[in-house]
Amino acid sequence: MSASLGLEPKEFRYRFTLRDEDGWVELDFPGGRCVFLDPLTNLCQVYAVRPTQCQTFPFWPELLRAGGWTAEARRMCEGVGEGRQVPAQEVAARLEAQRRADES
């Protein structure tokens, strides 16, 4: 992402990320909104190079329970339960991508 924005990785991390309470580095959401969401269109401005965190959202294990969405998932993502139904195989692939990213 840093290269696509013309920034050195260190500058990108300083400007756009934070380290959470568990030590994970993640995108910052000042005011509860991703810095890369266009305020007029609500579209991601870095979609082609978005991190795994975004590629796998909302299919995070903590947002899925017994084959359904948690209340938190519905609060965080207005698209939950809307649009096309994502096949179980695609969800599994996204979850595996998240697991691999978490291990790296």
N, C-alpha and C positions, 0 to 999 in steps of 0.2 A: 504494500500500500504506500509505503514511504516513497518508493521510486516513482510510482504513478503520480504522486503529488509534487515531485521534484524536491523532496526533503531527505536529509540524512536520517537513518533509522533513529538515532538518538533524539533528534529534533522532533520527529514524528511522535515518539513515545512521550516526550515531555509535553507536547501540545495536545495530544489526543487520547492518551491512555491513563489508566490508574492501576495501582496494585490493590486488589481487594483484601479482605481480612484473612483469606486463606493463602495469600501470596500469589494468586493468579494475576497476570497482566491482562487487562481487558479494555475495550473502548470505554471512554468516559461518556456519561449521559447527564450533562449538566441540566438541571431542571427537569430531569426525567426524559429527556429527548436526545437521541443520538445526534452528535454534531454533524453527521454526514447526511441527515435527512433534510431535503429541501423543504423549507417552511411553507412554500407556496404550493408545491405539488405533492408533498409527503412521499416523494420518491428518493431512493438512495442515490447519492451523487457519486458513489464509488462502487456500484453494484458489481462490475466486472472483476474487481480485485478485493471484494469484501472478505473479511476473515471468516474462519470456520465458525466462530461464535454466531455470525449472522447467517452463514450458509445453512446451518442446522436448526436455526430458530424457526418455529417454536417447538421443534421435536426434541427437546431436552428431556431426559428421563424424569426430572423433578416436575415437569409440567404435564406429564402423562400418567394417568392412573387407570389401571384395569381397562385399557383400550379407549379411554376417554380423556377429555381435557380437564385439568383442574380449574378451580375458580381463579387462581392466579394467572393461568394461561389466558383465560378469557379476558382478564383485566389488562394484561400486558399487550395482547395482540387482538386488534379489532377484527382481524380476518379469520380467527379461529371459528371453525364451523361454517365458514362461507366458502364459496368457490368450489373448485374441483376437489373431490375426495382423493387424498394422496394414498396410493397403494401401499400396503404393508411392507412390501419389498423395498420401496423407496424410503420409507420411514426407517427401516432397519439399516439401510445403507447410510443414511444421514446420521443415525446414532453411532454407527461404527466409525464414521469420519470424526465425530465429536470425541469418541473414546480415544482414537489415535492422536488427535490434536492434544487432548488432555495429557497424554503420556509423553508427548515430545517436549 
